[in-house]
Amino acid sequence: MTAPTVPDPTNRVALVTGAASGLGEATARHLHALGHPVVLFDLNAEGLDAVAADLGDRVAAVAGSVIDADDTQRAVDAAADLGGLRIAVACAGGGAPASRVVDRKGNPHPLDSFTQTLDLNVVGTFNTLRLAAVAMSALEPDPDGERGAVVLVTSGAAFEGQIGQIAYGSAKSALLGMTLIAARDLSSQGIRVNAVAPGVMDTAGWAQAPAELRDQLAATVPFPHRLGHPDEFARLVQHLVENRYLNGHVARIDGGLRFGPR
């Protein structure tokens, strides 16, 4: 039996959330370089415009929130205008300041920061997933029966259970469960769902950290002794999109790094 061929990327439009910076930007740039038309979706309109101008043609920029159904639908519709949404990468997310369930003064964890973290990471990702899946399900399947591929972005924090990370860790853990359920839910539509769990990646936030702190953190990575490159994350996303037998899978990319409780 011959292996299925990878479809022409110029016919597979990608939607990337959180595309104005960080891992989302790296992913959008990588997919575009492969030939995919790309929809950039982010709250940061100025950042989006800068990335879109740099990429040139086969790009649409949509400013809005992944939590907002209308904003996200506009981004999905923009993909239809480019030729039909086949790939969605849900990079939008973020954390809250570290806080314990009960702090040293006896105060409970702020409820608003917990719910906001879940809204951005879980609700926003699910909103992207559900609306992208509807658009993909309306497309004709390719010769392998596939209509689309979705990549969710969780985190090593979903596995590590560090003290003070109850909000972020809970949100990213929810995405672990979402991945397999969504993959099974959408199997009848010919849509695959996988996830990436990055460790410490060398994004703009870490670029502003003191060199000593960066070096100390890099030394804790078993191998290679450095922070991860955003392009390495983007190439893993590419593999999850192109490998047709990967479905319901969570791929860690962290150099073997595992954190202790603190």
N, C-alpha and C positions, 0 to 999 in steps of 0.2 A: 504494500500500500504506500503510495507516495504521500509525502507530508503536504499539508495545505500551504499554498503560497501566501506571502504577505501582500495584501492589496496595495495598489498604488497610493502613496500618501497624499497625492494631490487631490484625490477624491474623498479623503477622510478628514472632515473638519473637526478641529479640537476646540473645546471650551476649557479655559483654565481660570479658576477663581484664585483670588489673591495674586494676580499676575503683575501687579505694579512693582513688586520687590521680592527679594528673598527666593525661596524655593519655587514659588509660583512663577516669578519672572524667568528664572533659569529654565524651568520646564517649558514655558511658552517659547522662549528663544530656541531651545533645542528642537522642539517639535516643528517649529517654523523652518529651521535650517534643514530638517529632513524632507520638507516639501509640503507639510500640512498647512492648510489655511487655519488661522487661529483667531478665536475670539478671546480678548483680554477682558476680564471682569474683576473689578476692585472698587472699593470706596474712594480710593485716592485717584481722583480724575487727572490731576497734574502728572502724577507718576505714570498713569496709563498712557496719556498722550505722548510722554517722552519715549516710552517703550515702543508704542505703535509707530511713532515717527522714525525711530531707529530701524525697525523691522521693514518698513516700506509696504509693499503691496501684499495682498492676501491676508489682511489683518482688519479686524473690527475691534474697537474699544468701547466698552459699555461701563459707565460708572454707576455703581449702586451697591446695595447690601445683599449678601447671600441670605440674610434672614427675611428679606422682603420678597414676597411671592411675585409681585409685579416687576421689580427690578430684575430678579433672576429669570423671569419669563422673557424679558427684553433681551437678555443675553442669549438665551436659547433660541429666540427668534432670529437674532443676528447670525447665528450659526446656520440657520436654514437659508438665509440670504446668500451665504457663501457656498452653499451646495449640499447641506444636510449634515446634521450633527452625528458623528460616529464615535467621538472620543470626548470624555469629560474627566477632568482632573481637579478634584476638590481640595485645593491647597489653602484656601482661606481658613484662618483659625488664629488662635492666640491664647495666652494665659493671663492669669491674675497674680497679683503679689502673693507670695507664699504666706499661708496662714494655716494654723492647726484647727481641728474641730473645736477645741477649747484652748485658748491661749494661756500664757503663764499668769495672766491677771484674772483668769476665770471667765473671760468673755467668749461667747460663742462665735464661730466663723460667720462673717457677714453674709447674710442670705443673698443680698443683691449681687455680690461679686461671684458667688457660686452659680446663681441662675444665669448671669450674663455670660459666664464661661461656657456653660452648657448650651446656651442659645447660639453663641457664635460657632462653637465647634461641632455640636451635635445637630441642633436644629438647622443651622446654616448648611451643613453638609448634607443632611437629609433632604432639605429643600432643593439643593442642586441635583441630588440623585434622582428624586422623584420626577422633577420637571424634565431633566435630560432624558430619563428613561421613556417618558411619554413620547418625546420627539423621536428618539431612536426607534421605538416600536412601530412607528408609522412608516419607516423606510423599508425598502426592499432588502431582503437578506442577500449577502454575498454568496458565492458558490459554496462556502463552508457553513452556511446557515447563520452567520453572525450578522447582527444589525448594529452592534456597538460595544464599546468597552468603557467601563468607568473605573477610575482609580481614586480611592479615598486616601486621605493622609491622616494617620494616627501618630503615635510617638512612642519612643522607648519608655516614656513616662507611664504608658498604659500598663507596662509589665513590672516596673521597678517598685512602685508603692512607696515612694519617698515621703518622709515626714514633711508636712507643710504643703503637699501637692494634692490635697483632697479634691479640689475643684478641677484642676487641669487633668490630673490622673483619672478621675472619674469620667470626664468628658472623653478623653482619648480611649479609655477602656470601652466606653459605649460604642465607639466606632469599630472596635474589634468584633463585637457581636453583630453590628450592623452589616459587616462585610459578607459573612457567610449567609445570613438570612436573605440579604438582598440578592446575592448570587443565585440562591435557590428560587427566590420569588421570580426573578427575571429570566430564569433559564428557558421558560417557554417562549419568551420573546427574542431569544437569541442574543441576549445582552450579558456579558461577563462583568463581574465586579471583583476587584482585588484592592489591596491596600498596601501602602508603604509606611513603615514605622522607622523614621530617622532617629539617629542619636544626636550627637552634638555636631551641627553643620556650621560651616564657616560663612554665615550670612552677615548682613550689615550690623546686626546687633552685637555679634561677637567681635567684629572688626573694631568696634569702639572700646572694647574692654582693654585693660592694661596688658601689655605683652607678657608680663610675669604670670598673670592669671591664665592667659591663653596657653602658655607653655606648660603650666602645671596641669591644666586639664588635658592637654594633648598627651602628656606623659602617662596619663591613666588609661589611655586607649591601648588595648593589647597589641594590635597591629593593624594598620600602620600607626605610628605614634604621631598623630596629627588630627586636626578636625576634618570632618568630611567636606568635600567640595560640592557645591550645589549642582555642578554638572554631573557628578556621580549619581546624585539623586535623580536628576532628569533622565539619565541613561537607564536607570532602573525602571522608571515609569515607562519608558519606551519598550523595555522588555516585557513588562506586564501587559502592555497594549498589543504587542506583536505576537507573543507566545499564546497560541490559541488554546492550549491545554491547561493554562493557569486560570483558575476560577475559584473564588472564595478563599483566596490565599492572602496572608499577611506577610510581607517580606521586610525583615529588619535590615537596616543599613547603618551600622554603628561601629565597625571595626572590632566587634566582639566586646564592646564596653558594657559592663553591668554595674549599676550604682548600688551602694549600700543604702541603709535606711535614712542616712543623713547626707 
